[in-house]
């Protein structure tokens, strides 16, 4: 048996493979102008209202992986984006929160 990447055998990439690729991103994505950033989170809808249940994350892939894991208990967990204004007091904390959630997700995937 050969050691092949799951993508070459026609299988979908695993959570671990997708997460490893997402970890290459180290900063928030810019939205339109230099004054706004995009972060991603996981939300569920309950009685017509959306509630954030996980996040923020630096990439959509991280949020999607978290949503897929959460769907085991919350059927309607979905990854979504949120736009944040660039502010000296908010942006560094947002990046720290994203990195902390990335570390927690790595633990859930047994990568840390």
HELIX and SHEET records of a PDB file:
HELIX    1   1 UNK A   15  UNK A   22  1                                   8    
HELIX    2   2 UNK A   60  UNK A   70  1                                  11    
HELIX    3   3 UNK A   91  UNK A  108  1                                  18    
SHEET    1   A 3 UNK A  29  UNK A  30  0                                        
SHEET    2   A 3 UNK A  36  UNK A  46 -1                                        
SHEET    3   A 3 UNK A  49  UNK A  57 -1                                        
SHEET    1   B 3 UNK A  29  UNK A  30  0                                        
SHEET    2   B 3 UNK A  36  UNK A  46 -1                                        
SHEET    3   B 3 UNK A  78  UNK A  85 -1                                        
END                                                                             
